[in-house]
C-alpha cells in the first residue's frame, strides 16, 4: 500500500526549518532519495535561501526602526527638557 505523502507539508518544514533532506525523510519515515529528488525538482534550497534572506531583512528593519524610534524619543525628551547635544 502506497503511503500518501503531504509534500507541501514537507516543503514548508524544509524551507522554514533547519532539517536536511535526510533528517526530514527519517522524521517522516520516507526514503531520503525521494525527499531529495522532490526537493531538487521544486528548488527547495533556493526557496529556503529566499525565506532566510527575507527573515533577515525583516529583522534588520525591525532593529533599525527600533533604533530610530529610540533616537527620536531621546531627541524629543531633550527638546522638552531643554537639553542640547
C-alpha positions in Angstrom: 0.0 0.0 0.0 1.5 3.3 -1.1 1.8 6.0 1.6 0.1 9.3 0.9 2.8 12.0 1.3 1.9 15.6 2.1 4.7 17.1 0.0 3.5 20.7 0.8 4.0 20.0 4.5 7.5 18.6 4.0 8.3 21.5 1.7 7.3 24.1 4.4 9.2 22.1 7.0 12.3 22.2 4.9 12.1 25.8 3.7 11.3 27.2 7.1 13.4 24.8 9.2 16.9 23.5 9.7 16.5 19.9 8.7 18.3 18.3 5.9 16.5 16.1 3.3 17.9 13.1 5.1 16.6 14.2 8.5 13.3 15.2 7.1 13.0 11.8 5.5 13.9 10.0 8.7 11.3 12.0 10.7 8.5 11.2 8.2 9.7 7.6 7.6 10.4 8.2 3.9 13.3 7.3 1.7 15.9 10.1 1.7 16.3 9.9 -2.1 12.6 10.5 -2.7 12.7 13.6 -0.5 15.9 14.8 -2.1 14.6 14.3 -5.6 11.4 16.2 -4.8 13.3 19.0 -3.1 15.6 19.4 -6.1 12.8 19.3 -8.6 10.9 22.0 -6.7 14.0 24.0 -5.8 13.6 23.8 -2.0 17.1 25.0 -1.3 16.5 28.2 -3.3 13.2 28.8 -1.5 15.0 28.2 1.8 17.6 30.8 1.0 14.9 33.3 -0.1 12.9 32.7 3.1 16.0 33.2 5.3 17.1 36.3 3.4 13.6 37.8 3.8 13.6 36.9 7.5 17.0 38.5 8.0 15.9 41.7 6.2 12.8 41.9 8.3 14.9 41.5 11.5 17.3 44.2 10.4 14.4 46.5 9.5 12.8 46.0 13.0 16.2 46.7 14.7 16.7 49.8 12.6 13.2 51.1 13.2 13.6 50.4 16.9 16.9 52.3 17.0 15.5 55.2 15.0 12.5 55.3 17.3 14.7 55.3 20.4 16.8 58.2 18.9 13.6 60.2 18.2 12.3 59.6 21.7 15.6 60.8 23.2 15.6 63.8 20.9 12.0 64.6 21.9 12.9 64.3 25.6 15.9 66.5 25.2 13.8 69.1 23.4 11.2 69.1 26.2 13.8 69.4 28.9 15.9 72.0 27.0 19.0 69.8 26.6 21.1 70.3 23.5 23.7 68.0 22.1 
